[in-house]
Amino acid sequence: MKISELFPDVMCEDLNYEYKAVLNPDHIVKWAKTIVGFANDKGGIIFIGVANDGEAFGLSLEDIDATKLLVSQVNDRNIFPHAKYTYMLRSVDEKAEKYVLALKVKPSDSIVRYREGDYNETVYIKGDGNTTPATPEEIIALSKRKYGVDNETSEIKYSSREWKDYVDLCKEYRSDSSAPTLKELQNEEVVSKDGFAKTGLLMFKDNYEGDDTLICCRLWKGDKKIGDALDSDRFKGPISTVFRNAIRFIERNTKTGWRKVEGGGREEIRSYPAEAIREALVNAIAHRDYSISGTQIDIDIYSDRIDIVSPGSWLLPRPYEEYPLGSIPSIRRNAIIAACLDIANLMERGGTGFQTIIESYKDAGEAKQPGVLIYPGFLDLRLFDLLYDTQTVNEDLSDKDKVIELLRVKPCSVKELQAVTHYSSRSTFLSEILNPLLKEGIVYREGNPKSPTSLIKISNPSQHNKN
């Protein structure tokens, strides 16, 4: 009889199932490591009385009782913390004399080790049909999955002198421009009662050099990732520093425009509301899954939108689509990182951050409302450019004025300036637009004219404001 006849869902050994003919008391580690591996992962079932080819021959009730006793003894003496498990039985013959014993191991909240002697402990992890000792890197990743990356108490004492950039961030965004006190940090449990920083707060420390805070930023010419990025940068280090640098990258690569208002005047409008950018980036930093090594937050700026993509599945009891826009529950993946951002007045306690984004787009059409896209293991928060393809923006500006307006926002390369005009020929753009502006002294060039990295800057932005 095949095991699939007793358990229809079981077709072969994999991450969830493993076959054992017997549990040999003379070679404990050969099967006990599977219990440890299942406990360290999502749990699993060991089928005892089953050959490697899936043939279920079964054990007698006497052998099953002896097997259960052996498992109990090994779990008590060799597995720490002790694994949690249950049993199931299935008869393999009509007379019910032989049975397959299914040992169902539950996932553990802690890292489980197999111990031989007083000092020799091994962490095992489950693979597809095998169980192997975990490498140091795998143990770190396992620890992050079990405990979270930010909620352990470190051995480093908190001192505002070593968290200067974080303190400055708090001063910048707190309504009273104050620095957080030690007592306040302790009340929010980001610092222990005896003054030691939690691991989440360490990610804000001035000399933090971990790769897990990496944010990659790119500017694309069109609405797809085609060709080379027009601008790109990579930021890592303390979260507070990375946050500021990412904001600056977005600001220098997005537009400011104008629209007519009653009375003949004009008012400034931005491609993306500042509060929407801030909330979207804070959300990505606070909720990303830092336990997934080799990943980062990606910020991609297209001609019509910004995508802020962060690693991690959606932490909601129901699919995202079932929640009305703006009423998504606040479920914090990284409690300490979120608390640090909350202390800096950047994180909304009541989960109203997304509502702030929605509110900032209240005057935009339905097609430009923010949204969340769900990919396997990743979340994409998408914001649409309010100035893209808008007839009322810059409709009366000449190409020359468009260049000046763009330079008022940020220094640009010749390529970027040409892109906002109708000129397809670089030489014609230079002769008819840029060179006259240079000659008149309205703009100037910084850097070698032959270098692609040279920038055009406006001489005095205040003189070119449109009133």
Secondary structure as UniProt FT lines:
FT   HELIX           3..6
FT   TURN            8..9
FT   STRAND          17..20
FT   TURN            25..26
FT   HELIX           29..40
FT   TURN            41..42
FT   STRAND          44..48
FT   TURN            52..53
FT   STRAND          55..56
FT   HELIX           61..78
FT   STRAND          79..80
FT   STRAND          85..91
FT   TURN            94..95
FT   STRAND          99..105
FT   STRAND          113..116
FT   TURN            117..119
FT   STRAND          120..122
FT   STRAND          124..126
FT   STRAND          131..133
FT   HELIX           136..147
FT   STRAND          153..157
FT   HELIX           160..162
FT   HELIX           164..173
FT   TURN            175..176
FT   HELIX           182..187
FT   TURN            188..189
FT   TURN            193..194
FT   STRAND          196..198
FT   HELIX           199..202
FT   TURN            203..204
FT   TURN            206..207
FT   HELIX           211..213
FT   STRAND          215..219
FT   STRAND          231..235
FT   HELIX           239..252
FT   STRAND          256..260
FT   TURN            262..263
FT   STRAND          266..270
FT   HELIX           274..287
FT   TURN            290..291
FT   TURN            293..294
FT   STRAND          297..301
FT   STRAND          305..311
FT   HELIX           320..322
FT   TURN            325..326
FT   HELIX           335..343
FT   TURN            344..345
FT   TURN            349..350
FT   HELIX           353..360
FT   TURN            361..363
FT   HELIX           366..368
FT   STRAND          371..375
FT   TURN            376..377
FT   STRAND          378..384
FT   TURN            386..389
FT   TURN            391..392
FT   TURN            395..396
FT   HELIX           399..409
FT   HELIX           414..419
FT   HELIX           426..429
FT   HELIX           430..434
FT   HELIX           435..440
FT   STRAND          443..446
FT   TURN            449..450
FT   TURN            452..453
FT   STRAND          455..458
FT   HELIX           461..464
//
